[in-house]
């Protein structure tokens, strides 16, 4: 279920179809199509069922009284439809559901996160209207809707026990070396640094250091070999703890001077450690946001972004190919 704020004067107020007929509706339908969601498979409504207007007859923001007056209608729709996932579009829609059951979610802090509310999952997103695009770009909103599509796929997939194998030796050695230089990294940074190491190797030697599978995800390169469960199996001294709803801290537990390490069993070539050291020196202290920008500016990522833009398709989870020029 998608919940907007109110019917638009140029759209749903005339057509009777939420998010249809005006620019916000056009953006909404484009975002659904981009993420692979079909409008026929989702239920779309508004927190306020009539079009609030100002003294000049233009769209007005629904006030708290209007949100409260319509909350019972919204509650009835939720109970009739029984959606597993509710997506609120904009701050007013997020405030609107709070009249049904109180919550403390703010749009800025909880955007694109799955949260328990009223016996189901609520995911706050920005409104697809043009004004909201100033706060949340179309590119970011595409990622938001892809998050929804991926989340729904997970719900439809049977739950599996954790049977992940170990991270490969070649990848594990690079990670061990990274932790020999610094005791902790965000999980986000670990993926980006690993990608930049592979990219540096390709630039310098014409080949990568590992066969790890790296794909394009919402926040840039993601290495499947760095799955946290696989990584902990390969390097048992690694620990993790949540930093926020979207990121975790990975750190190495100290086991004294004679702790067992893959680096004691396997040898990293000097030219490999030089590449890792160069990447750490250049990017090791960057914030997550800066690492994301750096990764997106590399040639393989720019190729993917260009292809997405040119063909109007999503390349999420597509493999990142280093050899393309």
N, C-alpha and C positions, 0 to 999 in steps of 0.2 A: 504494500500500500504506500503510495506517494501522497503526501499532504502538503499542499501549497498554502498561501495565506488567504486569498480571496479571488473571486472571478475578476478578470481584467475587463475594463470598459470596452476595449477593442477586440477582446477575445471571448472568453467563456460567458461574459455577461450577455452577449448576443447569441452565441452558438449553443450555450448550455453544456458545452464539453470542456471540462477543466484542462487548462494548458493547451489550447487549440485556437488558432485564428489570429494570434498576435505574435509579436517578436519573442516573448517569453515562451509561448507555446511552440514556436518554431525551434527555438534553442533546445527546449525539453525533448522534443521528438528527435532532433538530431543527436542529442546525447544518448538517448535510449538506443537509437540505431547504431551509433558508434560502438557502444558497449555490447551489442548483440542481444539486448533485451527487446522483447516484442510488447508493444503497447497493449495488445490483446491479452497478455498474460499478467498484467498488473492492474491494480485498481487505483484510480486517481481521484482525489477529492481536495477540498479546501477546509481550512480551519474555520473560516467564515463563509457562509453559503450565498451571501448577497454581495454586490459590489459597493464598497464604501466609496463615497465621492466627496470632494471638497466643495466649497461654495461656487467654484467655477465649473463643476461637473467633471473634473478630472479624477483619476484614481487617487484614493487616499489610503494611508496606512491604517489597518484595522486597529481600533483602540481596545483597551483591556475589557471594557464593558461588552463590546461586540464579540470578542473572543470568548468571554464567559457565557454570553447568551447562546452562542452556537455550540458550546462544548458538549451539551447533551446530545445534539444531533451527531456530532463527530464520534462520541462514545458509542452510540447506537450503530453507526457504520462499522466501527472497529469490531464490535461484538457480533455483528451479522457476517462480516467478511472473514473474521478470525485469521488475519495475516500473521505469519510467523515473524515477518520483518516489516517495520514501518520506517519510511524515509521521510523526514521532515525537510521541506525546502524553504530555507530562510528562517530568520530569528523569530518572526511572528508565528510561523507554524510550530516552531519548537516551544514557544511560550503557550501556544494554544493547547497543546497536549498536556501541559502542566496543570490546566484546570480540571483534567480528568484524574490524573494522579501526579502529585507533586514530584518534581525532580530538580536537580541543581545543574543540569547540563547547560553550558553556554556554547553558542555556535562557534566562536573563535577557538575555544579550547578542545571541543569535542568533535569538530568536523572530521568526517570520514573515520569514525570509530564506532564499534558495535557496543551497545550498552543495554543492560537489562532494564526494562520499564514495563509495568502493567502486564506482567506475565509473558512478555515477548521482547524482541530486540528492536531498539530504535537507533537509527543511524542519521545523525544530523548532517545535512548538506546545505550549501548556499542556494539561494533562489537563482533560477536560470534567466532572470530578466537582465536587461542591459545595465541597469544601475549596479546590480550585484557583481557584474563582470569587472568592475573597478576594484573590488575587493578580492575576487576569486576569478582568475582568468579562465578562458575557455579551455585552455590546455589542462589546467588543474581540475576543472570540472569534468573533463573527459576521464581523467584518472579516478575521480570520485565515483563516477558511474561504473567504471570498470571494476572498482572495489566492490560495488553492490553486486555486479554480475558474478564476480569470483566468490563472494560470500554466499550467494544463493546456490552456486554449484557445490560448495562445501556442504551446505545443508542437505542437498539432494544425494550426496555421496554417502555410502555406508561408513560408519565409524570404524577405523582400523586401529589395531594396536600398534605400538611403535616398533616396527620391525626394520627400521633404517639400518643400513650397514655402516661400515666405518668410512670416514673420509680417506681418500687415497693417500699413499705414502708421500708422493710428490707434493700434493697440496698441504698435507699435514706438516711437512718439513718447513714450508714457507711460513705457515702459521706459527710453528714453534719458534722459528727465527724472529718473527715479529714480536712474540712475547718475551724473547730473550732481550729485546731492546726496550720494551715498555711493558709494564705489568698488566695494563688494562686498556681495552678499546670498547667503544660502543659496537654493537653487532652491525649497525649500519656502516660504521667506518671500516670495519673488518672486510666487508664485501667490496667497498669502493677501493680500498688500498690494494686488495688482492687483484682486482681488475686492473688497476693502474700499474701494478707490477708486471702482469701479463702483457699489458699494452707496451710498457717500456721495453720488455724483452723482445716483443715482436718488432718494434722500431729499431732496436739495436742489432738483433741477430737474425731477424726475418722469421722467427718462430717463437712459439710460446714455451713456457717452462713446464706446463702440465697439460693434461687432456681434460681438465675440469670443464663441466658444462656451464656456460655463463649465458644467462638470458636477459632480455630487456623487460624490466618490470616498471611499476609506476614511479618508483623513486630512483630509477637508473639500473645499472648492472647488478644482477643477483647471481651468485654462484651456488648451484644446487649442492655441490660438494661441501659447502659450508653450513649445511643444515645443522642446527645447534645440537641435535641428538647424535648425528653422525660424528660431529666434531668432538663431542665429549667422549665418545667411544674410542676414537683414535688418540685423543690426548686426555686421559682421565684426570689430570690435574686442573683442567679448565672448569671454572664455575661460572654461573650466570645469575643475574638478579634483575628484576624489572626496574627501569628508570621512569617509564611512562607507559601509556597505553599502546604506544607504537614503537618503542625501542627498549632494548635491554643492554646491560653492561656485561661484558665478558672479561673475566680476569683469571689469572693463574694462581692457584693455591700454592703457597710456599711449602716446600718439603725438604728444606735444608740444602746443604752443600752437595750432597750426593744423590739428589733427586734423579729419578730415571727420566730420561729425555730421549726423544727420537734423534736429536742431534748428537747424542753419544753413540748411537748405533749406526747412523747413516751420515754420509758426508755431503755437505753442500759445496759445490764448486765455488771458487773465489769469484768468478764472474757473476754468479747468481747472487751471492751476498752483496756484491757491489751494486747490483740493480736494486735490490731491496733497500739497501742503505740510501741510495739516491732518492728513491720514492719516499722513504720516511723523512729524509731531510727536507724534501720539497713540500710534502703534503701531510706529514705525520701529525702536525699540530693544528691542522685545519678543523673547523667546526663541521658538523654533518652537512649543513647547508652549503658550505664552501666546497666540500668534497663532492657533493652532488653536482654542483656547477662545473667543477673540474672534469668529472666523468662525462657530463653531457657535451663538453667541448671537444672531446676526443673524436677522431675521425670515424671509428665504428659506430658510435652513438649518433653522430651527426648524419651518417648515412641512413640509419634507421628512421630518424626524425624526418629527414627529407622524403623518404619513401612513404611514410605515414601521411605526410602533408600532401604529397603529389597524388597518391592513390586513394586518399580519404578512408584509410582502413587502420585498424588497430594492430600493432605489432607486439603487443604485450605477450610475454612468454616465448617470443621468437628468439632463437639463438643469435648471439652477437658474433658476427663473422669478422675476424680481424683482417683477412686478406683482401677485402673489397676496398677499392680506391674511390 
